[in-house]
Amino acid sequence: ADAMVIITEWDQFRALDFERIKEALSTNIVVDLRNIYSPDDMAARGFKYTSIGRPSI
């Protein structure tokens, strides 16, 4: 996949295996439309992170 888009705040999506996701993504882009992740945490994990109402990382 080219990117991952989060459109729910369900608990199942709060504890994902980001190393596995990074391996599956060709660009490491995450678009979080529910603001369930910390921008700093996502940057530390090596993702290009965009969320609603916050600066992109």
VMD Tcl script that builds the backbone (N, CA, C; Angstrom):
set m [mol new atoms 171]
animate dup $m
set s [atomselect $m all]
$s set {name element resname resid chain x y z} {
  {N N ALA 1 A 0.846 -1.186 0.000}
  {CA C ALA 1 A 0.000 0.000 0.000}
  {C C ALA 1 A 0.883 1.238 0.000}
  {N N ASP 2 A 0.353 2.319 -0.521}
  {CA C ASP 2 A 1.098 3.572 -0.552}
  {C C ASP 2 A 0.949 4.380 0.725}
  {N N ALA 3 A -0.164 4.201 1.445}
  {CA C ALA 3 A -0.398 4.966 2.675}
  {C C ALA 3 A -1.423 4.241 3.537}
  {N N MET 4 A -1.457 4.626 4.814}
  {CA C MET 4 A -2.469 4.113 5.728}
  {C C MET 4 A -3.301 5.297 6.204}
  {N N VAL 5 A -4.626 5.156 6.125}
  {CA C VAL 5 A -5.539 6.207 6.570}
  {C C VAL 5 A -6.373 5.654 7.720}
  {N N ILE 6 A -6.346 6.348 8.847}
  {CA C ILE 6 A -7.127 5.958 10.022}
  {C C ILE 6 A -8.385 6.816 10.054}
  {N N ILE 7 A -9.551 6.160 10.045}
  {CA C ILE 7 A -10.820 6.898 10.058}
  {C C ILE 7 A -11.705 6.497 11.232}
  {N N THR 8 A -11.117 5.808 12.214}
  {CA C THR 8 A -11.870 5.389 13.401}
  {C C THR 8 A -10.993 5.536 14.633}
  {N N GLU 9 A -11.604 5.702 15.783}
  {CA C GLU 9 A -10.841 5.770 17.027}
  {C C GLU 9 A -11.000 4.500 17.863}
  {N N TRP 10 A -11.441 3.425 17.258}
  {CA C TRP 10 A -11.622 2.156 17.966}
  {C C TRP 10 A -10.310 1.720 18.617}
  {N N ASP 11 A -10.415 1.100 19.788}
  {CA C ASP 11 A -9.236 0.671 20.538}
  {C C ASP 11 A -8.338 -0.272 19.744}
  {N N GLN 12 A -8.907 -1.073 18.862}
  {CA C GLN 12 A -8.106 -2.007 18.063}
  {C C GLN 12 A -7.049 -1.282 17.232}
  {N N PHE 13 A -7.294 -0.043 16.888}
  {CA C PHE 13 A -6.366 0.711 16.050}
  {C C PHE 13 A -5.354 1.502 16.863}
  {N N ARG 14 A -5.490 1.522 18.175}
  {CA C ARG 14 A -4.554 2.250 19.038}
  {C C ARG 14 A -3.297 1.441 19.351}
  {N N ALA 15 A -3.326 0.156 19.131}
  {CA C ALA 15 A -2.200 -0.713 19.491}
  {C C ALA 15 A -1.741 -1.538 18.290}
  {N N LEU 16 A -1.505 -0.888 17.178}
  {CA C LEU 16 A -1.082 -1.585 15.965}
  {C C LEU 16 A 0.408 -1.907 16.010}
  {N N ASP 17 A 0.818 -2.882 15.228}
  {CA C ASP 17 A 2.223 -3.246 15.084}
  {C C ASP 17 A 2.815 -2.362 13.983}
  {N N PHE 18 A 3.401 -1.238 14.388}
  {CA C PHE 18 A 3.863 -0.254 13.410}
  {C C PHE 18 A 5.080 -0.719 12.622}
  {N N GLU 19 A 5.891 -1.588 13.175}
  {CA C GLU 19 A 7.014 -2.126 12.401}
  {C C GLU 19 A 6.492 -2.972 11.243}
  {N N ARG 20 A 5.484 -3.752 11.497}
  {CA C ARG 20 A 4.872 -4.566 10.431}
  {C C ARG 20 A 4.205 -3.671 9.391}
  {N N ILE 21 A 3.540 -2.627 9.845}
  {CA C ILE 21 A 2.889 -1.687 8.926}
  {C C ILE 21 A 3.934 -0.992 8.066}
  {N N LYS 22 A 5.035 -0.579 8.680}
  {CA C LYS 22 A 6.095 0.103 7.931}
  {C C LYS 22 A 6.635 -0.788 6.812}
  {N N GLU 23 A 6.743 -2.084 7.080}
  {CA C GLU 23 A 7.210 -3.025 6.058}
  {C C GLU 23 A 6.230 -3.139 4.898}
  {N N ALA 24 A 4.938 -2.977 5.168}
  {CA C ALA 24 A 3.908 -3.126 4.133}
  {C C ALA 24 A 3.701 -1.862 3.309}
  {N N LEU 25 A 4.083 -0.705 3.855}
  {CA C LEU 25 A 3.868 0.559 3.151}
  {C C LEU 25 A 5.071 0.898 2.281}
  {N N SER 26 A 4.799 1.389 1.101}
  {CA C SER 26 A 5.895 1.783 0.214}
  {C C SER 26 A 6.405 3.188 0.520}
  {N N THR 27 A 5.612 4.008 1.226}
  {CA C THR 27 A 6.009 5.397 1.480}
  {C C THR 27 A 6.001 5.797 2.950}
  {N N ASN 28 A 5.560 4.945 3.859}
  {CA C ASN 28 A 5.473 5.236 5.298}
  {C C ASN 28 A 4.621 6.461 5.613}
  {N N ILE 29 A 3.577 6.683 4.844}
  {CA C ILE 29 A 2.663 7.803 5.075}
  {C C ILE 29 A 1.465 7.316 5.877}
  {N N VAL 30 A 1.161 8.043 6.964}
  {CA C VAL 30 A -0.013 7.760 7.779}
  {C C VAL 30 A -0.847 9.033 7.855}
  {N N VAL 31 A -2.124 8.910 7.509}
  {CA C VAL 31 A -3.077 10.014 7.625}
  {C C VAL 31 A -4.066 9.611 8.713}
  {N N ASP 32 A -4.069 10.369 9.796}
  {CA C ASP 32 A -4.876 10.049 10.973}
  {C C ASP 32 A -6.021 11.057 11.066}
  {N N LEU 33 A -7.202 10.653 10.645}
  {CA C LEU 33 A -8.355 11.557 10.635}
  {C C LEU 33 A -9.087 11.595 11.972}
  {N N ARG 34 A -8.603 10.855 12.967}
  {CA C ARG 34 A -9.224 10.837 14.303}
  {C C ARG 34 A -8.263 11.284 15.405}
  {N N ASN 35 A -7.020 11.632 15.047}
  {CA C ASN 35 A -6.017 12.106 16.016}
  {C C ASN 35 A -5.791 11.116 17.159}
  {N N ILE 36 A -5.657 9.839 16.839}
  {CA C ILE 36 A -5.454 8.853 17.904}
  {C C ILE 36 A -3.977 8.593 18.189}
  {N N TYR 37 A -3.075 9.121 17.368}
  {CA C TYR 37 A -1.647 8.923 17.578}
  {C C TYR 37 A -0.963 10.250 17.863}
  {N N SER 38 A 0.143 10.164 18.572}
  {CA C SER 38 A 0.962 11.338 18.871}
  {C C SER 38 A 1.856 11.640 17.666}
  {N N PRO 39 A 1.861 12.881 17.199}
  {CA C PRO 39 A 2.741 13.222 16.073}
  {C C PRO 39 A 4.213 12.932 16.372}
  {N N ASP 40 A 4.660 13.230 17.587}
  {CA C ASP 40 A 6.058 12.977 17.944}
  {C C ASP 40 A 6.375 11.482 17.934}
  {N N ASP 41 A 5.458 10.673 18.431}
  {CA C ASP 41 A 5.646 9.223 18.439}
  {C C ASP 41 A 5.714 8.678 17.017}
  {N N MET 42 A 4.844 9.160 16.158}
  {CA C MET 42 A 4.843 8.677 14.775}
  {C C MET 42 A 6.124 9.089 14.053}
  {N N ALA 43 A 6.606 10.302 14.316}
  {CA C ALA 43 A 7.865 10.746 13.715}
  {C C ALA 43 A 9.024 9.884 14.215}
  {N N ALA 44 A 9.024 9.561 15.504}
  {CA C ALA 44 A 10.082 8.722 16.068}
  {C C ALA 44 A 10.072 7.321 15.459}
  {N N ARG 45 A 8.908 6.861 15.029}
  {CA C ARG 45 A 8.782 5.543 14.395}
  {C C ARG 45 A 9.143 5.591 12.908}
  {N N GLY 46 A 9.389 6.791 12.372}
  {CA C GLY 46 A 9.815 6.913 10.981}
  {C C GLY 46 A 8.704 7.124 9.977}
  {N N PHE 47 A 7.535 7.580 10.444}
  {CA C PHE 47 A 6.407 7.802 9.550}
  {C C PHE 47 A 6.275 9.272 9.174}
  {N N LYS 48 A 5.791 9.516 7.969}
  {CA C LYS 48 A 5.334 10.846 7.552}
  {C C LYS 48 A 3.881 10.914 7.992}
  {N N TYR 49 A 3.588 11.747 8.976}
  {CA C TYR 49 A 2.305 11.710 9.677}
  {C C TYR 49 A 1.525 12.996 9.460}
  {N N THR 50 A 0.265 12.853 9.070}
  {CA C THR 50 A -0.647 13.982 8.907}
  {C C THR 50 A -1.900 13.692 9.711}
  {N N SER 51 A -2.368 14.714 10.448}
  {CA C SER 51 A -3.599 14.568 11.223}
  {C C SER 51 A -4.423 15.843 11.080}
  {N N ILE 52 A -5.586 15.843 11.681}
  {CA C ILE 52 A -6.504 16.973 11.575}
  {C C ILE 52 A -6.179 18.012 12.645}
  {N N GLY 53 A -5.990 19.266 12.237}
  {CA C GLY 53 A -5.800 20.363 13.176}
  {C C GLY 53 A -4.438 20.428 13.836}
  {N N ARG 54 A -3.481 19.634 13.362}
  {CA C ARG 54 A -2.127 19.648 13.917}
  {C C ARG 54 A -1.133 19.712 12.764}
  {N N PRO 55 A 0.061 20.231 13.021}
  {CA C PRO 55 A 1.057 20.292 11.944}
  {C C PRO 55 A 1.448 18.896 11.460}
  {N N SER 56 A 1.730 18.778 10.180}
  {CA C SER 56 A 2.205 17.508 9.620}
  {C C SER 56 A 3.632 17.259 10.066}
  {N N ILE 57 A 3.977 15.992 10.218}
  {CA C ILE 57 A 5.339 15.601 10.622}
  {C C ILE 57 A 5.983 14.891 9.441}
}
mol reanalyze $m
mol bondsrecalc $m
mol representation Tube
mol addrep $m
